[in-house]
Amino acid sequence: MSPASERPSETVFTWTPTQEDFDAFARLSGDDNPIHVDPAFSARTRFGRTVSHGMLLYTRVHACLEALYPGRQHEVQTLMFPNPSYADEALLLSFREDREQPDLVLIEVSRSADRAVTLSGTCKLGDAA
């Protein structure tokens, strides 16, 4: 996985989750809620289709953090999921270091199409392992 763009203050990765990703994560995690894995069920919900597990999004965020800060410990994360992420829709995963707290990384995942934020949070980095 390589960044789509990189600046000293921000790095942005792109990722397009698939229904196969949702299904595989459901098998791995045991979270087989039909909102994630059943397109017929999900079509009848307010979302109209399957939505990603929040922790599936975070696993991709975690991988990006590992690529950006190899060997650094993740001491504390804060996560909010204000909007859904859908299968086969590109996401932008953005990472910025806080100017006042250099060990704090600001995280935002948004849908590429409409820029709706689907995950926002922070990660406090510790020392290298």
TAHU-V407594 format. One record per helix or strand of 2 or more residues. SS is the DSSP state (A for helix, B for strand). FROM is the first residue (numbers start at 1). TO is the last residue. If there is no record, write none. Layout:
# TAHU-V407594
ss | from | to
SS | FROM | TO
SS | FROM | TO
This chain:
# TAHU-V407594
ss | from | to
B | 5 | 6
B | 10 | 16
A | 19 | 29
A | 34 | 37
A | 39 | 43
A | 54 | 68
B | 72 | 80
B | 90 | 97
B | 104 | 111
B | 117 | 128
